[in-house]
Amino acid sequence: MEQSSMEKYVPLHVCHVNKTSIIINRAHAFLHFIAILFLIHYRLSFFFQHPKNTTIPTLPWLLIFVSELLLSLAWLFTQSYRWRPVTRTVFPERLPADDKLPAIDVFICTADPNKEPSVEVMNTVISAMALAYPPEKLHVYVSDDAGSDVTLRCTKEAWNFARYWVPFCRKYDLVTACPDVYFSSSEVDSGDFEGSEFKAARTKMEEKYEVLKQRIRRIVQQHSTTGDALHNTRDHPSIIEVINEHPKEEDEVKMPLLVYVSREKRPSHHHNFKAGALNVLLRVSMMISNSPYILMLDCDMYCNDPTSTRQAMCYYCDPQTPSSIAFVQFPQTFRNICEDDIYDGEIRNLMKIFWHGFDGVGGPTISGSNFYIKREALLGSFSKQQELMALKRSFGPSNDFIKTLVEDYKPGFIHDGESSRMLLEKANVLASCSYENQTSWGSKVGFLYFCVVEDYFTGFTLHRKGWKSVYLYPKKPQFLGIATTNFNDTSIQWTRWASGLTSVAISKFCPLIYGPLKMSWVQLMCYSELAFMPLLNCLSLWGFALIPQLCLFNDISLYPKVSDSNFNIFFIIFVSAILKSLYEVVTTGGQVRTWRNDWRIWMMRSVTSYFYGSLDVVFNKLGMKEASFLPTNKVIDDEHAKLYEMGIFDFRTATTFLAPLVTVILVNIAAFVRTLVVNVVDNDRDGFWEKMFGQMFLSFYILVSNYTVIEGMIIRRDKASIPLYVTLLSGVFSVFILLIGSAILC
């Protein structure tokens, strides 16, 4: 009987281990690691030489050695992603009938209507309501952390449009759930329908969508014109409103539930950024729908493929799949990425390379958006036998909320005026700013508050407890968002991420200390790489950008002569790193210029965003600064977008981001040019070219890789170029570094 049931079992998903990549990655790692060991031997042997046998100062040798060790450690951590890369395939057509599928809550987070265009946000809401899932089992929650009347009114407009759009999608089997994309696309998406009836319905629907956009823009314009002097985004009461509370005729097409949630915020209470808003949604949704699974979306991440729900359920509905899978992560993909992605807006290394390897060793961490998560993983599992007071200490004083934690509790929104009002009043209590006082919310329960990257830290904690995750990368993007397309926004975004990750790295929650519990050592290395990435990269890159150049400026050699066999060590390491990264870019669909852009933006981030993010944590630890969170700007500026599409850097950003870049370039120019001129005049005295080739090549490589900065300083004269005052200020910094650095190091 047991054998017969096994024969009938048909898997809902399959995992493919990429054996070719494993062989290539491990062989390369082995050879590259041997070269690094030779480098370490070469550097260490210097300290055992007799002082009379060397003319090189100890300090610069030690500093460049430390930089090499830090960069080697960063490289070693990244090998964990390459240890066992996997890909996955799902079979949603094998899922059980709709009545057997579990319910899903969709959380959409928005924080600032000025930085997050309302038309884009409402497209995300509408596309979530049009997901290919039983409507009675789909509940959409819009979290408005600004408490803006604009978002509430626009959500109501979106609901009115969705009443027509959702039935239209189902009737004609549309594969595009977002109306903005559907009507702006040149391709016809009409399922199996091409007749006059469909064309007439499409035209009518497009007219309704144009009306929707006009109404939303009118609401936004009225708000920006009249303003709202009495409204404070950090000081407002909670508002919870079920938009479709009273359905019409019973024969009308069923619609998902749509709920607007704005938590209470007061200046006297810390609101804990996005994690705090998500925990409010967790509590409120338990009172209204209490679905066992949750889809998390950023407000700009619309549902591009309505079948993502069914694809994710292939892991939760498969009887042979372990119940320890906490979440299914989809990649972050973007609709405004151009071919020459100069800012690496698509985060290609993470999404296309690292996360596949992360998946092969236990699963990736939560990546901000686009993931389906099991509610039990965030809150735990409870029964009626659980002690009431213990639950209240963890989850707060609400008896009604405690009831929802019991396994057999099945809430259902009652469409009766008085009953609905009472339920919403109870939910409002859960959205108050003081509800979490003296509870475990944010520390042990829900999304965790320790740092601004709540996704990374929450995912890390779940894996440490023994939960697993999977990374599903279908051919068709399931979600599409808006990437940053200018240097200012991408620098701010990466500084915030760097600050959050570094705060974990230098805390008691450091993965190397806090991690080893129920994670494999390879997965632990993945988490360590993320945590230490900003610190290791900024320290090592600043070392490589300045130390060899200062020594070059003072005719001090830090690398072997070209004729010395030890020179081959550095040559092999450099070429090995270049060829491996180029191979990974090409095999994941990129081009040589993609590889060039990736290297350049990595260098630029390391000396700016990673540096400031790490510095921010140091100030925070010293009590000199509090953690802050700035929403990423999602407003698409036509001028910025045009420069981005042309592959031209937009340097209109703060001097704090530009000055380090320009200073590094000027120091490298000074060292390279001075050495070139002096030794041409002196006709290569004492084999100087051979002795200093390593440092001259390093400066040359930095200058060529970052030619776009030189272009912005000297050649360009447009509004997006580097201002003259920044170049002059950086020139002062460069002279100071050359003078003081030379005096100290040499």
C-alpha positions in Angstrom: 0.0 0.0 0.0 2.8 2.4 0.9 4.7 1.5 -2.3 1.5 2.2 -4.3 1.1 5.7 -2.7 4.8 6.5 -3.5 4.2 5.5 -7.1 1.3 7.9 -7.3 3.3 10.8 -5.9 4.2 13.4 -8.4 6.6 16.1 -7.3 5.6 19.8 -7.4 9.1 21.0 -7.7 12.6 19.8 -8.7 16.1 21.1 -7.7 18.8 21.0 -10.3 22.4 20.9 -9.0 24.7 22.7 -11.5 27.6 20.2 -11.5 29.6 21.9 -14.2 29.6 25.2 -12.3 30.6 23.3 -9.1 33.6 21.8 -10.8 34.7 25.1 -12.4 34.2 27.1 -9.2 35.9 24.7 -6.8 38.9 24.2 -9.2 39.3 27.9 -9.6 39.0 28.5 -5.8 41.6 25.9 -5.1 44.2 27.3 -7.6 43.4 30.9 -6.6 43.8 30.0 -2.9 47.2 28.5 -3.5 48.3 31.7 -5.2 47.1 33.7 -2.2 49.1 31.4 0.1 52.2 32.2 -2.0 51.4 35.9 -1.7 51.1 35.6 2.1 54.5 33.8 2.2 56.1 36.5 0.1 54.8 39.3 2.3 55.7 37.6 5.6 59.2 36.7 4.4 59.9 40.5 4.3 59.6 40.7 8.1 62.3 38.0 8.6 64.9 39.7 6.5 67.8 41.5 8.1 67.2 45.2 8.2 70.5 45.8 6.2 69.1 43.8 3.3 66.1 46.0 2.6 65.5 49.7 2.0 61.7 49.5 2.1 59.9 51.0 5.1 58.0 48.5 7.2 54.8 50.6 7.6 53.6 50.8 4.0 54.6 47.1 3.5 52.5 46.2 6.5 49.5 48.3 5.3 49.4 46.9 1.8 49.8 43.4 3.3 46.7 44.1 5.5 44.8 45.4 2.5 45.6 42.2 0.6 44.6 40.0 3.5 41.3 41.8 3.9 40.5 41.6 0.2 41.5 37.9 0.2 39.2 37.3 3.2 36.4 39.0 1.3 37.1 36.7 -1.7 37.2 33.6 0.5 33.7 34.5 1.9 32.3 34.8 -1.6 33.4 31.3 -2.5 30.6 30.0 -0.3 28.1 31.2 -2.9 30.0 29.2 -5.5 30.2 26.0 -3.5 26.9 24.4 -4.7 24.8 26.6 -7.0 21.4 25.2 -7.8 18.4 26.1 -10.0 14.8 25.1 -9.4 11.7 24.2 -11.5 8.1 24.1 -10.3 5.0 22.5 -11.7 2.0 24.6 -10.6 -0.3 22.7 -12.9 0.0 19.8 -10.5 -1.3 21.7 -7.5 -4.5 20.5 -5.8 -7.9 22.0 -6.5 -8.5 25.6 -5.6 -10.6 24.7 -2.6 -7.6 22.9 -1.1 -5.1 25.7 -1.5 -4.1 27.7 1.6 -5.0 31.4 1.9 -2.5 34.2 1.3 -2.1 37.7 2.7 -0.3 40.2 0.5 1.6 43.0 2.3 2.4 46.1 0.3 4.6 48.7 2.1 4.7 52.4 1.2 6.3 55.2 3.3 6.4 58.5 1.4 3.9 59.5 -1.4 6.4 62.2 -2.5 9.1 59.7 -3.2 6.9 56.8 -4.3 4.6 57.9 -7.1 0.9 57.0 -6.3 0.2 55.7 -9.8 3.0 53.2 -9.5 1.9 52.2 -6.0 -1.7 51.6 -7.1 -0.5 49.6 -10.0 1.2 47.3 -7.5 -2.0 47.1 -5.5 -4.1 46.3 -8.5 -1.7 43.7 -9.9 -1.7 42.0 -6.4 -5.5 41.8 -6.5 -5.3 40.2 -10.0 -3.1 37.3 -8.9 -4.2 34.0 -10.4 -5.5 32.6 -7.1 -8.9 32.0 -5.6 -10.1 35.5 -4.7 -11.7 34.4 -1.4 -8.3 33.2 -0.3 -6.4 36.4 -1.3 -6.2 39.4 1.0 -4.3 42.5 0.1 -3.0 44.9 2.8 -1.6 48.4 2.0 0.7 49.7 4.7 0.9 53.5 4.5 3.6 54.5 7.0 3.1 58.2 6.3 -0.5 58.1 7.2 -1.3 60.2 4.1 -4.8 60.9 3.0 -3.4 60.8 -0.5 -2.6 57.1 -0.3 -6.0 56.3 1.3 -8.0 58.1 -1.4 -5.8 56.6 -4.1 -6.3 53.1 -2.7 -10.1 53.6 -2.9 -9.8 54.6 -6.5 -7.6 51.5 -7.2 -10.3 49.3 -5.6 -13.0 50.9 -7.9 -10.9 50.2 -10.9 -9.9 46.7 -9.8 -13.6 45.7 -9.6 -13.5 45.8 -13.4 -9.9 44.9 -14.0 -9.8 41.7 -12.0 -12.8 40.1 -13.8 -11.3 41.3 -17.2 -8.0 39.5 -16.4 -9.8 36.3 -15.4 -12.2 36.2 -18.3 -9.5 36.7 -21.0 -6.7 34.8 -19.2 -4.3 37.7 -19.2 -0.7 36.9 -18.3 0.1 40.5 -17.4 -1.6 41.5 -14.1 -0.4 45.2 -14.1 -2.6 47.5 -16.1 0.1 50.1 -16.8 2.3 47.5 -18.4 -0.5 45.8 -20.2 -1.8 49.0 -21.9 1.7 50.3 -22.6 3.0 47.1 -24.2 3.1 46.7 -27.9 2.5 42.9 -27.6 -1.1 41.7 -27.5 -1.8 39.8 -24.3 -5.3 38.3 -24.7 -5.0 34.7 -23.9 -7.1 32.8 -26.4 -9.3 35.7 -27.3 -8.9 37.8 -30.4 -12.4 38.6 -31.5 -14.3 41.9 -31.6 -15.8 41.3 -28.1 -12.3 41.2 -26.6 -11.2 44.3 -28.5 -14.2 46.3 -27.4 -13.7 45.1 -23.8 -10.0 46.1 -24.0 -10.8 49.5 -25.3 -13.4 50.1 -22.6 -10.9 48.9 -19.9 -8.2 51.2 -21.2 -10.5 54.1 -21.0 -11.2 53.2 -17.4 -7.5 53.0 -16.6 -6.9 56.5 -18.1 -9.7 57.8 -15.9 -8.0 56.1 -12.9 -4.7 57.8 -13.6 -6.3 61.2 -14.0 -8.1 60.8 -10.7 -5.0 59.7 -8.9 -2.9 62.6 -10.3 -5.7 65.0 -9.4 -5.6 63.8 -5.8 -1.8 64.1 -5.7 -2.0 67.6 -7.3 -4.6 68.8 -4.8 -2.5 67.6 -1.9 0.7 69.3 -3.3 -1.2 72.5 -4.0 -3.2 72.9 -0.8 -0.7 71.0 1.4 -1.6 69.5 4.7 -0.1 71.7 7.4 -1.8 69.7 10.2 -0.5 66.4 9.1 2.8 65.0 10.4 4.1 61.8 8.9 5.8 61.0 12.3 2.8 62.0 14.5 -0.6 60.6 13.5 -3.2 58.1 14.8 -3.8 54.6 13.4 -6.2 54.2 10.6 -7.5 50.8 9.4 -10.1 50.7 6.7 -11.5 47.7 4.7 -12.0 49.2 1.3 -14.3 46.5 0.0 -16.2 46.1 3.2 -19.7 46.0 1.6 -19.8 43.9 -1.6 -22.5 44.4 -4.1 -24.8 41.7 -5.7 -24.0 38.1 -4.9 -23.7 37.3 -8.6 -20.8 39.8 -9.0 -17.4 38.3 -9.5 -15.6 37.6 -6.2 -12.9 40.0 -5.3 -9.9 39.8 -2.9 -10.2 41.7 0.3 -8.4 45.1 0.3 -7.4 46.7 3.6 -5.7 50.0 4.2 -3.5 50.2 7.3 -1.7 53.1 8.8 -0.1 52.5 12.2 0.0 55.1 14.9 3.2 57.1 15.1 4.3 59.5 17.9 7.6 61.3 18.3 8.0 59.8 21.7 8.0 56.2 20.4 10.6 54.7 18.1 8.7 53.4 15.0 11.5 50.9 13.9 11.2 51.7 10.2 9.9 49.1 7.8 10.1 46.2 10.3 7.8 48.1 12.6 5.2 48.6 9.9 5.4 44.9 8.8 4.8 43.7 12.4 1.7 45.9 12.6 0.5 44.3 9.4 1.2 40.9 10.9 -1.0 41.6 13.9 -3.8 43.4 12.0 -4.0 40.7 9.3 -4.3 38.0 11.9 -7.5 39.6 13.2 -9.0 40.0 9.7 -7.8 37.0 7.6 -5.0 35.2 9.4 -3.7 33.5 6.3 -0.9 31.0 6.9 1.2 32.4 4.1 2.2 36.0 3.3 3.6 37.7 0.2 5.8 40.8 0.9 6.0 43.5 -1.8 7.6 46.9 -1.9 5.2 49.5 -3.2 7.0 49.7 -6.7 7.2 45.9 -7.2 4.1 45.1 -9.2 3.2 41.5 -10.0 4.4 40.9 -13.5 3.3 37.2 -13.6 0.0 36.4 -11.8 1.0 32.8 -11.3 3.7 33.5 -8.7 1.3 32.5 -5.9 0.9 29.0 -7.4 4.6 28.7 -8.1 5.4 29.5 -4.5 2.7 27.1 -3.2 4.5 24.2 -5.0 6.8 24.2 -2.0 4.2 24.5 0.6 1.7 22.0 -0.8 4.1 19.3 -1.7 3.6 16.4 0.8 7.2 15.3 0.4 8.7 18.8 1.0 9.9 19.4 4.6 7.7 21.7 6.7 10.9 23.6 7.7 10.7 25.8 4.5 10.1 29.3 5.9 10.0 31.4 2.7 10.3 31.2 -1.0 12.4 34.1 -2.4 11.9 35.4 -5.9 14.6 37.7 -7.5 14.3 41.4 -7.5 14.0 42.4 -11.2 13.4 45.8 -12.6 11.6 47.3 -15.6 13.7 50.4 -16.1 17.1 48.7 -16.5 18.9 49.6 -19.7 21.4 47.5 -21.5 24.3 49.6 -20.2 23.4 49.4 -16.5 26.1 51.8 -15.2 24.9 51.8 -11.6 24.3 48.0 -11.3 20.7 48.8 -10.5 19.7 45.1 -11.1 22.2 43.9 -8.4 23.2 41.2 -10.9 25.9 39.5 -8.8 23.4 38.9 -5.9 20.4 38.0 -8.0 22.0 36.0 -10.8 25.0 34.4 -9.1 25.2 34.6 -5.4 21.6 33.7 -4.5 21.7 30.5 -6.6 24.7 29.4 -4.5 23.1 30.6 -1.3 20.1 28.4 -2.2 22.3 25.3 -2.6 23.6 25.5 1.0 20.3 26.1 3.0 18.6 28.9 1.2 19.1 32.7 0.7 18.3 35.3 3.2 15.2 37.5 2.9 15.8 40.1 0.2 13.5 42.9 1.1 10.6 42.1 -1.3 9.2 39.4 -3.5 9.0 36.6 -1.1 6.3 34.3 0.2 6.8 33.5 3.9 5.1 31.1 6.3 3.4 33.1 9.2 4.4 30.4 11.6 8.1 31.0 10.9 7.7 34.6 12.1 5.4 34.0 15.1 5.8 30.4 16.1 3.2 27.6 16.6 0.8 27.6 19.6 -2.0 25.5 21.0 -4.8 26.0 23.6 -2.6 24.5 26.2 -0.2 27.4 26.0 0.0 29.6 29.1 -2.0 32.8 28.6 0.4 35.1 30.5 3.4 33.8 28.7 1.8 34.6 25.4 0.9 38.1 26.6 4.4 38.8 27.6 5.6 37.9 24.1 2.7 39.1 22.0 1.1 41.9 24.0 -2.0 42.4 26.1 -4.8 41.9 23.5 -6.9 38.8 24.4 -8.4 38.9 20.9 -5.0 38.7 19.3 -3.9 35.9 21.6 -6.9 33.9 20.3 -5.6 34.2 16.8 -2.4 32.4 17.8 -4.4 29.2 18.6 -4.1 26.6 15.8 -7.8 26.2 15.1 -8.7 29.9 15.1 -10.2 30.8 11.7 -11.1 34.5 11.5 -13.4 35.7 8.8 -14.2 39.3 8.0 -17.9 39.8 8.7 -19.7 42.1 6.3 -22.0 43.3 9.0 -21.7 47.0 9.9 -21.6 46.6 13.7 -19.4 43.5 13.7 -17.0 45.0 11.2 -16.7 48.2 13.3 -15.9 46.2 16.4 -13.3 44.1 14.6 -11.6 47.2 13.2 -11.6 48.8 16.7 -9.7 45.8 18.0 -7.3 45.9 15.1 -6.6 49.6 15.8 -5.4 48.7 19.2 -2.9 46.4 17.7 -1.7 49.2 15.4 -1.0 51.6 18.3 2.5 52.8 18.9 2.6 51.6 22.5 1.3 48.1 21.9 4.7 46.5 21.6 6.0 48.0 24.9 7.6 45.3 27.1 6.8 42.5 24.5 9.0 40.3 22.3 8.0 42.0 19.1 11.1 42.9 17.1 13.4 41.0 19.4 12.1 37.5 19.2 8.8 37.7 17.4 8.0 39.0 13.9 10.5 41.0 11.8 13.5 42.0 13.9 14.5 45.5 14.8 18.2 45.3 15.5 19.2 47.1 12.3 17.8 48.9 9.3 18.3 45.8 7.1 15.5 43.9 8.9 15.3 41.5 5.9 18.9 40.2 6.3 18.7 40.0 10.1 15.3 38.3 10.2 16.4 35.8 7.5 19.6 35.1 9.4 17.7 34.5 12.6 15.2 32.1 10.9 18.0 30.0 9.4 19.8 30.0 12.7 16.7 28.4 14.3 16.7 25.7 11.7 14.3 27.1 9.1 15.1 26.7 5.4 14.4 28.8 2.3 14.5 28.4 -1.5 15.3 30.7 -4.4 13.0 30.5 -7.4 14.2 32.2 -10.6 11.7 31.6 -13.4 12.4 32.6 -16.9 9.6 35.2 -16.8 10.1 37.8 -14.1 7.4 37.3 -11.4 7.8 40.9 -10.1 9.1 44.1 -11.7 10.2 47.2 -9.8 11.9 50.5 -10.3 15.7 50.6 -9.9 17.7 53.6 -9.0 19.0 55.3 -12.1 21.3 58.1 -10.8 24.4 58.1 -8.7 22.8 60.0 -5.8 20.0 57.6 -5.1 22.1 54.5 -5.6 24.8 55.9 -3.2 22.2 56.7 -0.5 20.6 53.3 -0.9 23.9 51.4 -0.7 25.0 53.5 2.3 21.9 52.5 4.2 22.4 48.8 3.3 26.1 49.0 4.3 25.2 50.6 7.6 22.8 47.9 8.5 25.1 45.0 7.5 28.1 46.5 9.3 26.0 47.0 12.5 25.4 43.3 12.5 29.1 42.4 11.7 30.5 44.3 14.7 27.8 43.3 17.2 27.0 40.3 19.4 25.0 39.0 16.4 28.1 38.7 14.2 27.5 35.5 12.1 30.9 34.1 13.0 29.9 34.2 16.7 26.2 34.1 16.8 25.5 31.9 13.8 26.7 28.4 14.4 23.6 26.6 15.7 21.6 24.9 13.0 23.3 26.3 9.9 26.0 24.7 7.8 29.4 26.3 7.8 29.0 27.2 4.1 25.7 29.0 4.7 27.4 30.7 7.7 30.1 32.0 5.3 27.4 33.4 3.0 25.9 35.4 5.9 29.4 36.5 7.0 30.2 37.7 3.5 27.1 39.9 3.5 27.8 41.3 7.0 31.5 42.0 6.5 31.2 43.0 2.8 31.1 46.8 3.4 33.9 46.8 6.0 36.3 44.5 4.1 35.8 46.2 0.8 36.1 49.8 2.0 39.2 49.1 4.1 41.0 47.1 1.4 40.1 49.3 -1.5 41.2 52.5 0.3 44.5 50.7 1.0 44.9 49.8 -2.7 43.9 53.3 -3.8 46.4 55.2 -1.7 49.3 53.1 -0.2 51.0 51.9 -3.4 50.5 55.4 -5.0 52.1 57.2 -2.0 55.1 54.8 -2.3 55.2 55.3 -6.1 55.2 59.0 -5.5 58.3 58.5 -3.3 60.0 55.8 -5.4 59.4 53.0 -2.9 58.6 49.6 -4.4 56.0 47.4 -2.8 55.9 44.7 -5.5 58.5 42.4 -7.0 60.4 43.2 -10.2 58.9 41.9 -13.4 61.9 39.6 -13.8 61.4 38.3 -10.3 59.6 34.9 -10.1 57.5 36.3 -7.2 55.9 38.8 -9.7 54.0 35.8 -11.2 52.1 35.5 -7.9 50.5 38.9 -8.3 50.0 38.4 -12.0 48.2 35.1 -11.5 45.9 36.4 -8.8 45.0 39.5 -10.9 44.3 37.6 -14.1 42.5 34.8 -12.2 40.1 37.3 -10.6 39.5 39.2 -13.8 38.8 36.1 -15.9 36.6 34.4 -13.3 34.4 37.5 -12.9 34.2 37.9 -16.7 33.2 34.3 -17.1 30.4 34.7 -14.6 29.1 37.8 -16.2 29.1 36.3 -19.7 27.5 33.0 -18.6 24.7 34.9 -16.9 23.8 36.8 -20.0 26.0 39.9 -19.6 28.6 41.4 -21.9 32.1 42.7 -21.5 30.9 46.2 -20.8 28.6 44.8 -18.2 31.7 43.3 -16.5 33.5 46.7 -16.8 30.5 48.5 -15.3 30.3 46.0 -12.4 34.0 46.5 -11.5 33.8 50.2 -11.7 30.7 50.6 -9.5 32.2 48.1 -7.0 35.3 50.4 -6.7 33.2 53.5 -6.4 30.9 52.0 -3.8 33.8 50.7 -1.7 35.3 54.2 -1.2 32.0 56.0 -0.8 28.8 54.1 0.3 30.6 51.2 2.1 32.9 53.7 3.7 30.2 56.0 4.9 27.9 53.1 5.9 30.7 51.7 8.1 31.5 55.1 9.5 27.8 55.6 10.4 27.9 52.4 12.5 31.0 53.5 14.3 29.4 56.9 15.2 26.3 55.0 16.3 28.3 52.7 18.5 30.0 55.7 20.1 26.6 57.3 20.7 27.3 60.2 18.3 24.5 59.4 15.9 21.2 57.5 15.8 20.3 55.0 13.1 18.2 56.6 10.3 16.2 55.3 7.3 15.5 57.2 4.1 13.1 55.6 1.6 14.7 55.1 -1.8 13.4 57.6 -4.3 11.1 55.9 -6.8 10.2 59.0 -8.8 11.6 58.7 -12.3 13.2 62.0 -13.5 13.2 62.2 -17.3 16.6 64.0 -17.3 18.2 61.4 -15.0 16.6 58.5 -17.0 17.9 59.9 -20.3 21.5 60.2 -19.0 21.2 56.6 -17.6 20.0 55.2 -20.9 22.9 56.9 -22.7 25.4 55.4 -20.2 26.4 58.8 -18.9 27.1 59.2 -15.2 25.0 61.7 -13.4 27.3 63.3 -10.7 24.6 65.5 -9.2 25.0 64.3 -5.6 26.4 65.4 -2.3 30.0 66.5 -2.1 30.5 63.8 0.5 30.1 61.2 -2.2 32.0 62.9 -4.9 35.1 64.1 -2.9 36.4 60.6 -2.0 36.2 59.6 -5.7 37.9 62.6 -7.1 40.5 62.6 -4.4 41.5 59.0 -5.2 41.7 59.8 -8.9 43.8 62.9 -8.3 46.3 61.0 -6.0 46.6 58.3 -8.7 47.1 60.8 -11.4 49.8 62.7 -9.4 51.7 59.5 -8.6 51.5 58.1 -12.1 52.4 61.3 -14.0 55.1 62.3 -11.6 56.8 58.9 -11.9 56.4 58.9 -15.6 57.9 62.3 -16.1 60.8 62.0 -13.7 61.9 58.7 -15.0 61.6 59.6 -18.7 63.9 62.6 -17.9 66.3 60.3 -15.9 66.2 57.7 -18.7 65.1 54.7 -16.5 67.7 54.9 -13.8 68.6 51.7 -12.0 66.0 49.6 -13.8 63.2 51.7 -12.2 60.5 50.7 -14.7 61.0 47.1 -14.0 61.0 47.7 -10.2 57.9 50.0 -10.2 55.9 48.3 -12.9 53.4 46.7 -10.4 52.5 50.0 -8.8 52.4 52.0 -12.1 50.1 49.3 -13.6 47.8 49.5 -10.5 47.5 53.3 -10.8 46.9 53.0 -14.5 44.2 50.3 -14.0 42.4 52.4 -11.4 42.5 55.5 -13.8 41.3 53.5 -16.8 38.6 51.7 -14.9 37.3 55.0 -13.5 37.8 57.1 -16.6 34.2 58.2 -16.2 35.2 60.2 -13.1 38.1 61.9 -15.0 35.6 62.7 -17.8 33.2 64.2 -15.3 36.0 66.3 -13.8 37.8 67.6 -16.9 36.0 66.9 -20.2 32.3 67.3 -19.5 30.7 70.7 -18.9 27.0 69.7 -18.6 24.9 70.0 -15.5 25.5 66.4 -14.5 29.3 66.7 -14.5 31.5 67.1 -11.4 31.4 70.7 -10.1 34.6 72.7 -10.2 34.5 73.4 -6.5 34.5 69.7 -5.8 37.5 69.1 -7.9 39.4 72.0 -6.2 38.4 70.8 -2.7 39.5 67.3 -3.6 42.8 68.7 -4.9 43.4 70.2 -1.5 42.7 66.8 0.1 45.0 65.1 -2.5 47.9 67.5 -1.7 47.3 66.9 2.0 47.4 63.1 1.6 50.5 63.2 -0.6 52.4 65.4 1.9 51.2 63.9 5.2 51.1 60.4 3.8 54.6 60.6 2.4 55.9 62.0 5.7 54.3 59.2 7.7 54.8 56.2 5.4 58.2 57.0 4.0 
